[in-house]
């Protein structure tokens, strides 16, 4: 009802030619709806960096390579396929000297790691040792479902049903009947798992690099995915 009243008021201030070109040439009502659900994830991913600092770049590289070997061994022991463990190229940054006169430079060597976990029963067994492993920092976790396409289809149907109910109520309030759908648009799928709004289902920690900089409970937890799909619909009135 409110949308219809607002539309009539707006039309009174628009030249007929402009209104005719921008709006349908028949009575209509616009309604929006949102479909929401919570899904238990069955796939997880964790990203982090291996970081080593030393005045001797060879020594720093040796530390990074040692951690890479430990990470691969940990994943292999849990049955995580080798192709699901991605180790990125080692990067080297030269830092100003830390000695008294600042003459001797230091070297930061870094390598990014991305691990996909297709069996979440192995999540704690993988993430726990990684949190405790030295030289690892910048942890980020995210979760998803392999049923995402099915879930999104169901959310669209829920949202459209909600919009249709609203439109029917507005049509009844205006003394008219709801006709056929003439337009449907989808808004962006919203992930509400971490925060209200458009926040991704992603936990990131990039603190001082000390073990106390990380919330162990958050990194080990597997979060339910909360999704919301908005739609906008236009119906003919009769």
mmCIF file of the C-alpha atoms, coordinates in Angstrom:
data_MODEL
# 
_entry.id   MODEL 
# 
loop_
_atom_site.group_PDB 
_atom_site.id 
_atom_site.type_symbol 
_atom_site.label_atom_id 
_atom_site.label_alt_id 
_atom_site.label_comp_id 
_atom_site.label_asym_id 
_atom_site.label_entity_id 
_atom_site.label_seq_id 
_atom_site.pdbx_PDB_ins_code 
_atom_site.Cartn_x 
_atom_site.Cartn_y 
_atom_site.Cartn_z 
_atom_site.occupancy 
_atom_site.B_iso_or_equiv 
_atom_site.pdbx_formal_charge 
_atom_site.auth_seq_id 
_atom_site.auth_comp_id 
_atom_site.auth_asym_id 
_atom_site.auth_atom_id 
_atom_site.pdbx_PDB_model_num 
ATOM 1   C CA . UNK A 1 1   ? 0.000  0.000   0.000   1.00 0.00 ? 1   UNK A CA 1 
ATOM 2   C CA . UNK A 1 2   ? 2.751  2.425   0.953   1.00 0.00 ? 2   UNK A CA 1 
ATOM 3   C CA . UNK A 1 3   ? 4.663  1.749   -2.266  1.00 0.00 ? 3   UNK A CA 1 
ATOM 4   C CA . UNK A 1 4   ? 1.526  2.380   -4.317  1.00 0.00 ? 4   UNK A CA 1 
ATOM 5   C CA . UNK A 1 5   ? 0.784  5.654   -2.498  1.00 0.00 ? 5   UNK A CA 1 
ATOM 6   C CA . UNK A 1 6   ? 4.388  6.771   -2.846  1.00 0.00 ? 6   UNK A CA 1 
ATOM 7   C CA . UNK A 1 7   ? 4.319  5.943   -6.541  1.00 0.00 ? 7   UNK A CA 1 
ATOM 8   C CA . UNK A 1 8   ? 1.168  7.975   -7.147  1.00 0.00 ? 8   UNK A CA 1 
ATOM 9   C CA . UNK A 1 9   ? 2.652  10.948  -5.280  1.00 0.00 ? 9   UNK A CA 1 
ATOM 10  C CA . UNK A 1 10  ? 5.863  10.717  -7.240  1.00 0.00 ? 10  UNK A CA 1 
ATOM 11  C CA . UNK A 1 11  ? 4.050  10.515  -10.575 1.00 0.00 ? 11  UNK A CA 1 
ATOM 12  C CA . UNK A 1 12  ? 2.231  13.758  -9.841  1.00 0.00 ? 12  UNK A CA 1 
ATOM 13  C CA . UNK A 1 13  ? 5.551  15.631  -9.911  1.00 0.00 ? 13  UNK A CA 1 
ATOM 14  C CA . UNK A 1 14  ? 6.928  14.004  -13.085 1.00 0.00 ? 14  UNK A CA 1 
ATOM 15  C CA . UNK A 1 15  ? 6.096  15.223  -16.600 1.00 0.00 ? 15  UNK A CA 1 
ATOM 16  C CA . UNK A 1 16  ? 3.862  12.752  -18.395 1.00 0.00 ? 16  UNK A CA 1 
ATOM 17  C CA . UNK A 1 17  ? 6.400  12.116  -21.166 1.00 0.00 ? 17  UNK A CA 1 
ATOM 18  C CA . UNK A 1 18  ? 9.155  11.257  -18.664 1.00 0.00 ? 18  UNK A CA 1 
ATOM 19  C CA . UNK A 1 19  ? 6.850  9.032   -16.622 1.00 0.00 ? 19  UNK A CA 1 
ATOM 20  C CA . UNK A 1 20  ? 5.678  7.230   -19.728 1.00 0.00 ? 20  UNK A CA 1 
ATOM 21  C CA . UNK A 1 21  ? 9.203  6.465   -20.843 1.00 0.00 ? 21  UNK A CA 1 
ATOM 22  C CA . UNK A 1 22  ? 10.508 5.303   -17.432 1.00 0.00 ? 22  UNK A CA 1 
ATOM 23  C CA . UNK A 1 23  ? 7.565  3.379   -15.979 1.00 0.00 ? 23  UNK A CA 1 
ATOM 24  C CA . UNK A 1 24  ? 5.404  0.495   -17.215 1.00 0.00 ? 24  UNK A CA 1 
ATOM 25  C CA . UNK A 1 25  ? 2.232  1.565   -19.016 1.00 0.00 ? 25  UNK A CA 1 
ATOM 26  C CA . UNK A 1 26  ? 0.052  -0.490  -16.652 1.00 0.00 ? 26  UNK A CA 1 
ATOM 27  C CA . UNK A 1 27  ? -0.736 -0.459  -12.908 1.00 0.00 ? 27  UNK A CA 1 
ATOM 28  C CA . UNK A 1 28  ? 1.966  -2.288  -10.959 1.00 0.00 ? 28  UNK A CA 1 
ATOM 29  C CA . UNK A 1 29  ? 3.394  -2.834  -7.506  1.00 0.00 ? 29  UNK A CA 1 
ATOM 30  C CA . UNK A 1 30  ? 6.999  -3.288  -6.416  1.00 0.00 ? 30  UNK A CA 1 
ATOM 31  C CA . UNK A 1 31  ? 7.895  -5.549  -3.479  1.00 0.00 ? 31  UNK A CA 1 
ATOM 32  C CA . UNK A 1 32  ? 11.106 -6.895  -2.011  1.00 0.00 ? 32  UNK A CA 1 
ATOM 33  C CA . UNK A 1 33  ? 11.810 -10.042 -0.043  1.00 0.00 ? 33  UNK A CA 1 
ATOM 34  C CA . UNK A 1 34  ? 14.725 -11.859 1.546   1.00 0.00 ? 34  UNK A CA 1 
ATOM 35  C CA . UNK A 1 35  ? 15.374 -15.558 1.909   1.00 0.00 ? 35  UNK A CA 1 
ATOM 36  C CA . UNK A 1 36  ? 17.635 -16.516 4.815   1.00 0.00 ? 36  UNK A CA 1 
ATOM 37  C CA . UNK A 1 37  ? 19.084 -19.769 6.094   1.00 0.00 ? 37  UNK A CA 1 
ATOM 38  C CA . UNK A 1 38  ? 21.907 -21.263 8.156   1.00 0.00 ? 38  UNK A CA 1 
ATOM 39  C CA . UNK A 1 39  ? 24.088 -23.990 6.662   1.00 0.00 ? 39  UNK A CA 1 
ATOM 40  C CA . UNK A 1 40  ? 26.676 -26.216 8.285   1.00 0.00 ? 40  UNK A CA 1 
ATOM 41  C CA . UNK A 1 41  ? 29.865 -25.977 6.182   1.00 0.00 ? 41  UNK A CA 1 
ATOM 42  C CA . UNK A 1 42  ? 31.625 -29.055 4.861   1.00 0.00 ? 42  UNK A CA 1 
ATOM 43  C CA . UNK A 1 43  ? 34.717 -27.357 3.396   1.00 0.00 ? 43  UNK A CA 1 
ATOM 44  C CA . UNK A 1 44  ? 37.260 -25.139 5.138   1.00 0.00 ? 44  UNK A CA 1 
ATOM 45  C CA . UNK A 1 45  ? 40.337 -23.159 4.112   1.00 0.00 ? 45  UNK A CA 1 
ATOM 46  C CA . UNK A 1 46  ? 43.183 -21.648 6.091   1.00 0.00 ? 46  UNK A CA 1 
ATOM 47  C CA . UNK A 1 47  ? 45.741 -19.093 4.921   1.00 0.00 ? 47  UNK A CA 1 
ATOM 48  C CA . UNK A 1 48  ? 48.852 -17.913 6.740   1.00 0.00 ? 48  UNK A CA 1 
ATOM 49  C CA . UNK A 1 49  ? 52.446 -16.822 6.232   1.00 0.00 ? 49  UNK A CA 1 
ATOM 50  C CA . UNK A 1 50  ? 55.755 -18.397 7.170   1.00 0.00 ? 50  UNK A CA 1 
ATOM 51  C CA . UNK A 1 51  ? 58.087 -15.609 8.312   1.00 0.00 ? 51  UNK A CA 1 
ATOM 52  C CA . UNK A 1 52  ? 61.761 -15.880 9.254   1.00 0.00 ? 52  UNK A CA 1 
ATOM 53  C CA . UNK A 1 53  ? 64.148 -13.041 10.126  1.00 0.00 ? 53  UNK A CA 1 
ATOM 54  C CA . UNK A 1 54  ? 67.935 -13.337 10.202  1.00 0.00 ? 54  UNK A CA 1 
ATOM 55  C CA . UNK A 1 55  ? 71.047 -11.377 9.288   1.00 0.00 ? 55  UNK A CA 1 
ATOM 56  C CA . UNK A 1 56  ? 72.018 -14.350 7.163   1.00 0.00 ? 56  UNK A CA 1 
ATOM 57  C CA . UNK A 1 57  ? 69.491 -14.831 4.330   1.00 0.00 ? 57  UNK A CA 1 
ATOM 58  C CA . UNK A 1 58  ? 70.561 -18.452 3.943   1.00 0.00 ? 58  UNK A CA 1 
ATOM 59  C CA . UNK A 1 59  ? 69.731 -19.121 7.584   1.00 0.00 ? 59  UNK A CA 1 
ATOM 60  C CA . UNK A 1 60  ? 66.330 -17.442 7.210   1.00 0.00 ? 60  UNK A CA 1 
ATOM 61  C CA . UNK A 1 61  ? 65.608 -19.502 4.088   1.00 0.00 ? 61  UNK A CA 1 
ATOM 62  C CA . UNK A 1 62  ? 66.544 -22.673 5.955   1.00 0.00 ? 62  UNK A CA 1 
ATOM 63  C CA . UNK A 1 63  ? 63.965 -21.844 8.637   1.00 0.00 ? 63  UNK A CA 1 
ATOM 64  C CA . UNK A 1 64  ? 61.240 -21.216 6.042   1.00 0.00 ? 64  UNK A CA 1 
ATOM 65  C CA . UNK A 1 65  ? 62.029 -24.433 4.182   1.00 0.00 ? 65  UNK A CA 1 
ATOM 66  C CA . UNK A 1 66  ? 62.025 -26.362 7.458   1.00 0.00 ? 66  UNK A CA 1 
ATOM 67  C CA . UNK A 1 67  ? 58.543 -25.045 8.284   1.00 0.00 ? 67  UNK A CA 1 
ATOM 68  C CA . UNK A 1 68  ? 57.331 -25.900 4.777   1.00 0.00 ? 68  UNK A CA 1 
ATOM 69  C CA . UNK A 1 69  ? 58.497 -29.478 5.285   1.00 0.00 ? 69  UNK A CA 1 
ATOM 70  C CA . UNK A 1 70  ? 56.739 -29.642 8.671   1.00 0.00 ? 70  UNK A CA 1 
ATOM 71  C CA . UNK A 1 71  ? 53.504 -28.267 7.221   1.00 0.00 ? 71  UNK A CA 1 
ATOM 72  C CA . UNK A 1 72  ? 53.531 -30.733 4.337   1.00 0.00 ? 72  UNK A CA 1 
ATOM 73  C CA . UNK A 1 73  ? 54.233 -33.616 6.723   1.00 0.00 ? 73  UNK A CA 1 
ATOM 74  C CA . UNK A 1 74  ? 51.390 -32.525 9.029   1.00 0.00 ? 74  UNK A CA 1 
ATOM 75  C CA . UNK A 1 75  ? 48.911 -32.300 6.150   1.00 0.00 ? 75  UNK A CA 1 
ATOM 76  C CA . UNK A 1 76  ? 50.033 -35.609 4.665   1.00 0.00 ? 76  UNK A CA 1 
ATOM 77  C CA . UNK A 1 77  ? 49.680 -37.318 8.042   1.00 0.00 ? 77  UNK A CA 1 
ATOM 78  C CA . UNK A 1 78  ? 46.055 -36.182 8.199   1.00 0.00 ? 78  UNK A CA 1 
ATOM 79  C CA . UNK A 1 79  ? 45.327 -37.388 4.684   1.00 0.00 ? 79  UNK A CA 1 
ATOM 80  C CA . UNK A 1 80  ? 45.058 -33.914 3.141   1.00 0.00 ? 80  UNK A CA 1 
ATOM 81  C CA . UNK A 1 81  ? 45.914 -34.306 -0.574  1.00 0.00 ? 81  UNK A CA 1 
ATOM 82  C CA . UNK A 1 82  ? 49.187 -32.679 -1.636  1.00 0.00 ? 82  UNK A CA 1 
ATOM 83  C CA . UNK A 1 83  ? 47.366 -30.611 -4.277  1.00 0.00 ? 83  UNK A CA 1 
ATOM 84  C CA . UNK A 1 84  ? 45.271 -29.008 -1.512  1.00 0.00 ? 84  UNK A CA 1 
ATOM 85  C CA . UNK A 1 85  ? 48.403 -27.568 0.116   1.00 0.00 ? 85  UNK A CA 1 
ATOM 86  C CA . UNK A 1 86  ? 49.608 -24.526 -1.823  1.00 0.00 ? 86  UNK A CA 1 
ATOM 87  C CA . UNK A 1 87  ? 53.007 -23.082 -0.900  1.00 0.00 ? 87  UNK A CA 1 
ATOM 88  C CA . UNK A 1 88  ? 53.776 -19.790 -2.608  1.00 0.00 ? 88  UNK A CA 1 
ATOM 89  C CA . UNK A 1 89  ? 57.217 -18.589 -3.676  1.00 0.00 ? 89  UNK A CA 1 
ATOM 90  C CA . UNK A 1 90  ? 59.554 -17.361 -0.950  1.00 0.00 ? 90  UNK A CA 1 
ATOM 91  C CA . UNK A 1 91  ? 59.925 -13.557 -0.907  1.00 0.00 ? 91  UNK A CA 1 
ATOM 92  C CA . UNK A 1 92  ? 62.913 -11.716 0.551   1.00 0.00 ? 92  UNK A CA 1 
ATOM 93  C CA . UNK A 1 93  ? 62.808 -8.236  2.104   1.00 0.00 ? 93  UNK A CA 1 
ATOM 94  C CA . UNK A 1 94  ? 65.927 -6.403  3.245   1.00 0.00 ? 94  UNK A CA 1 
ATOM 95  C CA . UNK A 1 95  ? 65.558 -4.600  6.573   1.00 0.00 ? 95  UNK A CA 1 
ATOM 96  C CA . UNK A 1 96  ? 67.735 -1.902  8.082   1.00 0.00 ? 96  UNK A CA 1 
ATOM 97  C CA . UNK A 1 97  ? 70.533 -3.102  10.313  1.00 0.00 ? 97  UNK A CA 1 
ATOM 98  C CA . UNK A 1 98  ? 69.666 -3.941  13.889  1.00 0.00 ? 98  UNK A CA 1 
ATOM 99  C CA . UNK A 1 99  ? 73.216 -3.724  15.233  1.00 0.00 ? 99  UNK A CA 1 
ATOM 100 C CA . UNK A 1 100 ? 74.637 -0.674  17.020  1.00 0.00 ? 100 UNK A CA 1 
ATOM 101 C CA . UNK A 1 101 ? 75.730 1.198   13.900  1.00 0.00 ? 101 UNK A CA 1 
ATOM 102 C CA . UNK A 1 102 ? 72.980 -0.156  11.661  1.00 0.00 ? 102 UNK A CA 1 
ATOM 103 C CA . UNK A 1 103 ? 75.527 -1.371  9.148   1.00 0.00 ? 103 UNK A CA 1 
ATOM 104 C CA . UNK A 1 104 ? 74.477 -5.013  9.012   1.00 0.00 ? 104 UNK A CA 1 
ATOM 105 C CA . UNK A 1 105 ? 71.107 -5.497  7.288   1.00 0.00 ? 105 UNK A CA 1 
ATOM 106 C CA . UNK A 1 106 ? 68.589 -8.109  8.313   1.00 0.00 ? 106 UNK A CA 1 
ATOM 107 C CA . UNK A 1 107 ? 66.483 -10.237 6.013   1.00 0.00 ? 107 UNK A CA 1 
ATOM 108 C CA . UNK A 1 108 ? 62.800 -11.146 6.231   1.00 0.00 ? 108 UNK A CA 1 
ATOM 109 C CA . UNK A 1 109 ? 61.852 -14.199 4.201   1.00 0.00 ? 109 UNK A CA 1 
ATOM 110 C CA . UNK A 1 110 ? 58.173 -14.960 3.729   1.00 0.00 ? 110 UNK A CA 1 
ATOM 111 C CA . UNK A 1 111 ? 56.098 -17.631 2.057   1.00 0.00 ? 111 UNK A CA 1 
ATOM 112 C CA . UNK A 1 112 ? 52.301 -17.703 1.882   1.00 0.00 ? 112 UNK A CA 1 
ATOM 113 C CA . UNK A 1 113 ? 50.455 -20.958 2.523   1.00 0.00 ? 113 UNK A CA 1 
ATOM 114 C CA . UNK A 1 114 ? 46.904 -21.902 1.547   1.00 0.00 ? 114 UNK A CA 1 
ATOM 115 C CA . UNK A 1 115 ? 45.387 -25.208 2.653   1.00 0.00 ? 115 UNK A CA 1 
ATOM 116 C CA . UNK A 1 116 ? 41.981 -26.535 1.645   1.00 0.00 ? 116 UNK A CA 1 
ATOM 117 C CA . UNK A 1 117 ? 40.340 -28.995 4.033   1.00 0.00 ? 117 UNK A CA 1 
ATOM 118 C CA . UNK A 1 118 ? 37.627 -31.050 2.339   1.00 0.00 ? 118 UNK A CA 1 
ATOM 119 C CA . UNK A 1 119 ? 37.020 -33.165 5.464   1.00 0.00 ? 119 UNK A CA 1 
ATOM 120 C CA . UNK A 1 120 ? 36.290 -30.903 8.427   1.00 0.00 ? 120 UNK A CA 1 
ATOM 121 C CA . UNK A 1 121 ? 36.760 -33.752 10.905  1.00 0.00 ? 121 UNK A CA 1 
ATOM 122 C CA . UNK A 1 122 ? 40.471 -33.057 10.307  1.00 0.00 ? 122 UNK A CA 1 
ATOM 123 C CA . UNK A 1 123 ? 40.202 -29.318 10.960  1.00 0.00 ? 123 UNK A CA 1 
ATOM 124 C CA . UNK A 1 124 ? 41.296 -29.261 14.602  1.00 0.00 ? 124 UNK A CA 1 
ATOM 125 C CA . UNK A 1 125 ? 44.050 -31.787 13.947  1.00 0.00 ? 125 UNK A CA 1 
ATOM 126 C CA . UNK A 1 126 ? 45.491 -29.492 11.285  1.00 0.00 ? 126 UNK A CA 1 
ATOM 127 C CA . UNK A 1 127 ? 44.870 -26.023 12.684  1.00 0.00 ? 127 UNK A CA 1 
ATOM 128 C CA . UNK A 1 128 ? 45.910 -26.744 16.279  1.00 0.00 ? 128 UNK A CA 1 
ATOM 129 C CA . UNK A 1 129 ? 49.518 -27.696 15.443  1.00 0.00 ? 129 UNK A CA 1 
ATOM 130 C CA . UNK A 1 130 ? 49.755 -24.832 12.935  1.00 0.00 ? 130 UNK A CA 1 
ATOM 131 C CA . UNK A 1 131 ? 48.831 -22.283 15.608  1.00 0.00 ? 131 UNK A CA 1 
ATOM 132 C CA . UNK A 1 132 ? 51.568 -23.678 17.863  1.00 0.00 ? 132 UNK A CA 1 
ATOM 133 C CA . UNK A 1 133 ? 54.215 -23.843 15.138  1.00 0.00 ? 133 UNK A CA 1 
ATOM 134 C CA . UNK A 1 134 ? 56.895 -21.095 15.308  1.00 0.00 ? 134 UNK A CA 1 
ATOM 135 C CA . UNK A 1 135 ? 57.340 -18.565 12.485  1.00 0.00 ? 135 UNK A CA 1 
ATOM 136 C CA . UNK A 1 136 ? 53.693 -18.660 11.357  1.00 0.00 ? 136 UNK A CA 1 
ATOM 137 C CA . UNK A 1 137 ? 51.572 -15.501 11.284  1.00 0.00 ? 137 UNK A CA 1 
ATOM 138 C CA . UNK A 1 138 ? 48.631 -13.805 9.558   1.00 0.00 ? 138 UNK A CA 1 
ATOM 139 C CA . UNK A 1 139 ? 46.146 -16.658 9.986   1.00 0.00 ? 139 UNK A CA 1 
ATOM 140 C CA . UNK A 1 140 ? 42.845 -16.444 8.090   1.00 0.00 ? 140 UNK A CA 1 
ATOM 141 C CA . UNK A 1 141 ? 40.101 -19.071 7.999   1.00 0.00 ? 141 UNK A CA 1 
ATOM 142 C CA . UNK A 1 142 ? 36.970 -19.394 5.882   1.00 0.00 ? 142 UNK A CA 1 
ATOM 143 C CA . UNK A 1 143 ? 34.253 -21.986 5.331   1.00 0.00 ? 143 UNK A CA 1 
ATOM 144 C CA . UNK A 1 144 ? 31.851 -22.958 2.563   1.00 0.00 ? 144 UNK A CA 1 
ATOM 145 C CA . UNK A 1 145 ? 29.435 -25.666 1.522   1.00 0.00 ? 145 UNK A CA 1 
ATOM 146 C CA . UNK A 1 146 ? 29.577 -27.923 -1.516  1.00 0.00 ? 146 UNK A CA 1 
ATOM 147 C CA . UNK A 1 147 ? 25.768 -27.538 -1.643  1.00 0.00 ? 147 UNK A CA 1 
ATOM 148 C CA . UNK A 1 148 ? 26.021 -23.796 -2.324  1.00 0.00 ? 148 UNK A CA 1 
ATOM 149 C CA . UNK A 1 149 ? 24.197 -23.894 -5.685  1.00 0.00 ? 149 UNK A CA 1 
ATOM 150 C CA . UNK A 1 150 ? 21.279 -25.804 -4.150  1.00 0.00 ? 150 UNK A CA 1 
ATOM 151 C CA . UNK A 1 151 ? 21.176 -23.486 -1.132  1.00 0.00 ? 151 UNK A CA 1 
ATOM 152 C CA . UNK A 1 152 ? 21.195 -20.350 -3.299  1.00 0.00 ? 152 UNK A CA 1 
ATOM 153 C CA . UNK A 1 153 ? 18.352 -21.714 -5.447  1.00 0.00 ? 153 UNK A CA 1 
ATOM 154 C CA . UNK A 1 154 ? 16.276 -22.387 -2.335  1.00 0.00 ? 154 UNK A CA 1 
ATOM 155 C CA . UNK A 1 155 ? 17.013 -18.900 -0.976  1.00 0.00 ? 155 UNK A CA 1 
ATOM 156 C CA . UNK A 1 156 ? 15.809 -17.272 -4.196  1.00 0.00 ? 156 UNK A CA 1 
ATOM 157 C CA . UNK A 1 157 ? 12.539 -19.230 -3.979  1.00 0.00 ? 157 UNK A CA 1 
ATOM 158 C CA . UNK A 1 158 ? 12.058 -18.192 -0.339  1.00 0.00 ? 158 UNK A CA 1 
ATOM 159 C CA . UNK A 1 159 ? 12.765 -14.546 -1.134  1.00 0.00 ? 159 UNK A CA 1 
ATOM 160 C CA . UNK A 1 160 ? 10.363 -14.522 -4.081  1.00 0.00 ? 160 UNK A CA 1 
ATOM 161 C CA . UNK A 1 161 ? 7.587  -16.063 -1.968  1.00 0.00 ? 161 UNK A CA 1 
ATOM 162 C CA . UNK A 1 162 ? 8.103  -13.359 0.651   1.00 0.00 ? 162 UNK A CA 1 
ATOM 163 C CA . UNK A 1 163 ? 7.990  -10.615 -1.981  1.00 0.00 ? 163 UNK A CA 1 
ATOM 164 C CA . UNK A 1 164 ? 4.843  -12.117 -3.494  1.00 0.00 ? 164 UNK A CA 1 
ATOM 165 C CA . UNK A 1 165 ? 3.071  -12.130 -0.104  1.00 0.00 ? 165 UNK A CA 1 
ATOM 166 C CA . UNK A 1 166 ? 3.973  -8.482  0.448   1.00 0.00 ? 166 UNK A CA 1 
ATOM 167 C CA . UNK A 1 167 ? 2.795  -7.540  -3.036  1.00 0.00 ? 167 UNK A CA 1 
ATOM 168 C CA . UNK A 1 168 ? -0.496 -9.400  -2.550  1.00 0.00 ? 168 UNK A CA 1 
ATOM 169 C CA . UNK A 1 169 ? -1.114 -7.530  0.708   1.00 0.00 ? 169 UNK A CA 1 
ATOM 170 C CA . UNK A 1 170 ? -0.428 -4.168  -0.959  1.00 0.00 ? 170 UNK A CA 1 
ATOM 171 C CA . UNK A 1 171 ? -2.672 -5.024  -3.901  1.00 0.00 ? 171 UNK A CA 1 
ATOM 172 C CA . UNK A 1 172 ? -5.494 -5.998  -1.541  1.00 0.00 ? 172 UNK A CA 1 
ATOM 173 C CA . UNK A 1 173 ? -5.045 -2.769  0.393   1.00 0.00 ? 173 UNK A CA 1 
ATOM 174 C CA . UNK A 1 174 ? -5.426 -0.836  -2.859  1.00 0.00 ? 174 UNK A CA 1 
ATOM 175 C CA . UNK A 1 175 ? -8.586 -2.741  -3.776  1.00 0.00 ? 175 UNK A CA 1 
ATOM 176 C CA . UNK A 1 176 ? -6.891 -4.568  -6.654  1.00 0.00 ? 176 UNK A CA 1 
ATOM 177 C CA . UNK A 1 177 ? -5.688 -8.068  -7.438  1.00 0.00 ? 177 UNK A CA 1 
ATOM 178 C CA . UNK A 1 178 ? -2.148 -9.237  -7.990  1.00 0.00 ? 178 UNK A CA 1 
ATOM 179 C CA . UNK A 1 179 ? -1.295 -10.122 -11.563 1.00 0.00 ? 179 UNK A CA 1 
ATOM 180 C CA . UNK A 1 180 ? 1.711  -11.647 -13.302 1.00 0.00 ? 180 UNK A CA 1 
ATOM 181 C CA . UNK A 1 181 ? 5.335  -10.998 -12.441 1.00 0.00 ? 181 UNK A CA 1 
ATOM 182 C CA . UNK A 1 182 ? 6.873  -8.574  -14.939 1.00 0.00 ? 182 UNK A CA 1 
ATOM 183 C CA . UNK A 1 183 ? 10.375 -8.170  -13.493 1.00 0.00 ? 183 UNK A CA 1 
ATOM 184 C CA . UNK A 1 184 ? 12.673 -9.817  -10.943 1.00 0.00 ? 184 UNK A CA 1 
ATOM 185 C CA . UNK A 1 185 ? 16.125 -8.675  -9.826  1.00 0.00 ? 185 UNK A CA 1 
ATOM 186 C CA . UNK A 1 186 ? 18.479 -10.346 -7.368  1.00 0.00 ? 186 UNK A CA 1 
ATOM 187 C CA . UNK A 1 187 ? 20.553 -8.430  -4.864  1.00 0.00 ? 187 UNK A CA 1 
ATOM 188 C CA . UNK A 1 188 ? 23.997 -9.574  -3.760  1.00 0.00 ? 188 UNK A CA 1 
ATOM 189 C CA . UNK A 1 189 ? 24.026 -12.730 -1.672  1.00 0.00 ? 189 UNK A CA 1 
ATOM 190 C CA . UNK A 1 190 ? 24.928 -11.665 1.876   1.00 0.00 ? 190 UNK A CA 1 
ATOM 191 C CA . UNK A 1 191 ? 27.025 -13.739 4.236   1.00 0.00 ? 191 UNK A CA 1 
ATOM 192 C CA . UNK A 1 192 ? 26.063 -12.815 7.800   1.00 0.00 ? 192 UNK A CA 1 
ATOM 193 C CA . UNK A 1 193 ? 28.226 -15.384 9.561   1.00 0.00 ? 193 UNK A CA 1 
ATOM 194 C CA . UNK A 1 194 ? 30.802 -13.001 11.016  1.00 0.00 ? 194 UNK A CA 1 
ATOM 195 C CA . UNK A 1 195 ? 28.945 -9.704  11.258  1.00 0.00 ? 195 UNK A CA 1 
ATOM 196 C CA . UNK A 1 196 ? 25.660 -8.172  10.228  1.00 0.00 ? 196 UNK A CA 1 
ATOM 197 C CA . UNK A 1 197 ? 25.838 -6.773  6.705   1.00 0.00 ? 197 UNK A CA 1 
ATOM 198 C CA . UNK A 1 198 ? 28.182 -7.754  3.917   1.00 0.00 ? 198 UNK A CA 1 
ATOM 199 C CA . UNK A 1 199 ? 31.002 -9.249  6.013   1.00 0.00 ? 199 UNK A CA 1 
ATOM 200 C CA . UNK A 1 200 ? 32.646 -12.338 4.507   1.00 0.00 ? 200 UNK A CA 1 
ATOM 201 C CA . UNK A 1 201 ? 32.719 -15.599 6.430   1.00 0.00 ? 201 UNK A CA 1 
ATOM 202 C CA . UNK A 1 202 ? 36.360 -15.053 7.144   1.00 0.00 ? 202 UNK A CA 1 
ATOM 203 C CA . UNK A 1 203 ? 38.412 -14.795 10.330  1.00 0.00 ? 203 UNK A CA 1 
ATOM 204 C CA . UNK A 1 204 ? 41.688 -12.935 9.985   1.00 0.00 ? 204 UNK A CA 1 
ATOM 205 C CA . UNK A 1 205 ? 44.470 -12.463 12.494  1.00 0.00 ? 205 UNK A CA 1 
ATOM 206 C CA . UNK A 1 206 ? 47.584 -10.498 11.619  1.00 0.00 ? 206 UNK A CA 1 
ATOM 207 C CA . UNK A 1 207 ? 48.907 -9.431  14.966  1.00 0.00 ? 207 UNK A CA 1 
ATOM 208 C CA . UNK A 1 208 ? 52.342 -9.220  16.481  1.00 0.00 ? 208 UNK A CA 1 
ATOM 209 C CA . UNK A 1 209 ? 53.203 -12.787 15.607  1.00 0.00 ? 209 UNK A CA 1 
ATOM 210 C CA . UNK A 1 210 ? 53.232 -13.959 19.208  1.00 0.00 ? 210 UNK A CA 1 
ATOM 211 C CA . UNK A 1 211 ? 51.097 -16.923 20.133  1.00 0.00 ? 211 UNK A CA 1 
ATOM 212 C CA . UNK A 1 212 ? 49.006 -14.665 22.386  1.00 0.00 ? 212 UNK A CA 1 
ATOM 213 C CA . UNK A 1 213 ? 48.050 -12.568 19.347  1.00 0.00 ? 213 UNK A CA 1 
ATOM 214 C CA . UNK A 1 214 ? 45.655 -15.300 18.198  1.00 0.00 ? 214 UNK A CA 1 
ATOM 215 C CA . UNK A 1 215 ? 42.346 -16.434 19.601  1.00 0.00 ? 215 UNK A CA 1 
ATOM 216 C CA . UNK A 1 216 ? 42.877 -20.180 19.493  1.00 0.00 ? 216 UNK A CA 1 
ATOM 217 C CA . UNK A 1 217 ? 39.194 -20.918 20.047  1.00 0.00 ? 217 UNK A CA 1 
ATOM 218 C CA . UNK A 1 218 ? 38.123 -18.804 17.062  1.00 0.00 ? 218 UNK A CA 1 
ATOM 219 C CA . UNK A 1 219 ? 40.664 -20.372 14.723  1.00 0.00 ? 219 UNK A CA 1 
ATOM 220 C CA . UNK A 1 220 ? 39.717 -23.906 15.768  1.00 0.00 ? 220 UNK A CA 1 
ATOM 221 C CA . UNK A 1 221 ? 35.954 -23.343 15.618  1.00 0.00 ? 221 UNK A CA 1 
ATOM 222 C CA . UNK A 1 222 ? 33.869 -24.290 12.593  1.00 0.00 ? 222 UNK A CA 1 
ATOM 223 C CA . UNK A 1 223 ? 31.227 -21.634 12.075  1.00 0.00 ? 223 UNK A CA 1 
ATOM 224 C CA . UNK A 1 224 ? 27.743 -22.116 10.699  1.00 0.00 ? 224 UNK A CA 1 
ATOM 225 C CA . UNK A 1 225 ? 27.273 -20.160 7.461   1.00 0.00 ? 225 UNK A CA 1 
ATOM 226 C CA . UNK A 1 226 ? 24.387 -17.677 7.601   1.00 0.00 ? 226 UNK A CA 1 
ATOM 227 C CA . UNK A 1 227 ? 23.215 -16.549 4.175   1.00 0.00 ? 227 UNK A CA 1 
ATOM 228 C CA . UNK A 1 228 ? 20.597 -14.042 3.030   1.00 0.00 ? 228 UNK A CA 1 
ATOM 229 C CA . UNK A 1 229 ? 19.401 -13.492 -0.546  1.00 0.00 ? 229 UNK A CA 1 
ATOM 230 C CA . UNK A 1 230 ? 17.347 -10.344 -1.311  1.00 0.00 ? 230 UNK A CA 1 
ATOM 231 C CA . UNK A 1 231 ? 15.124 -9.977  -4.384  1.00 0.00 ? 231 UNK A CA 1 
ATOM 232 C CA . UNK A 1 232 ? 13.023 -7.193  -5.882  1.00 0.00 ? 232 UNK A CA 1 
ATOM 233 C CA . UNK A 1 233 ? 9.919  -7.985  -7.927  1.00 0.00 ? 233 UNK A CA 1 
ATOM 234 C CA . UNK A 1 234 ? 7.394  -6.031  -9.978  1.00 0.00 ? 234 UNK A CA 1 
ATOM 235 C CA . UNK A 1 235 ? 3.858  -7.385  -10.369 1.00 0.00 ? 235 UNK A CA 1 
ATOM 236 C CA . UNK A 1 236 ? 1.083  -6.230  -12.669 1.00 0.00 ? 236 UNK A CA 1 
ATOM 237 C CA . UNK A 1 237 ? -2.060 -5.110  -10.855 1.00 0.00 ? 237 UNK A CA 1 
ATOM 238 C CA . UNK A 1 238 ? -5.525 -5.891  -12.148 1.00 0.00 ? 238 UNK A CA 1 
# 
